[in-house]
Amino acid sequence: MEISNIVNNVLEAWHAMSLIELIGVLTGVAGVWLAARQNIWTWPVSLVSVAMYVVVFYEARLYADMGLNAFYVITSFYGWYIWLYGGKGHAERKVSRISRKELAVLLVLGLMFTLGLGYFLENYTDADLSYTDSATTAISLIGYWMMAKKQLENWLVWLVVDVLYVGVYLYKELYLTSGLFFVFFILSVKGYLDWKKDLEKIPALNAV
């Protein structure tokens, strides 16, 4: 596709985009930027974004992503609480690493979730990209869980899922949302480097 055609498609998408998607995009970028800075405001801002995307993905027939964002609404409150009081003595939680055992469990659960949800969506709904949608949903759930626990490796998970989402949303002609996830990719790199720097200040937490 020529550059001019891509630009025209993006401009058309901008004009066609609903206010709901625009709010989701802006608060989504703000939420990830705040998370990279370990700012507690990431949670209320992100709550607005995920609520908007429940509607956006319903209209795009990406039901797994719709359900994912509905789940985010609930678990954002968990992350909010953990960041404030999940440390020793109910103090603010510090950056840590995920254990190999926990990571293995999450990967197995993610694979089972992908296969199960993908089969259901493929056979019992009119969902598009059933297994791809399910896989990105599973990976996102893992990343979100790890972020709520302030585990450094959550940013590596987001790097993978952001690349996948850019492709999925280009296919669905959600150009601004695809651009949003490219921005998320850049912010995930920054988040990983910043969190890693903070973790190195806490030698006792470096062991996996």
Salt bridges, closest charged atoms under 4 A:
GLU92 OE2 - LYS150 NZ 3.91
GLU102 OE2 - LYS149 NZ 3.10
ASP128 OD2 - LYS172 NZ 3.01
GLU153 OE2 - ARG97 NH1 3.30
ASP194 OD2 - LYS190 NZ 2.90
ASP198 OD1 - LYS201 NZ 3.81
GLU200 OE2 - LYS196 NZ 2.76
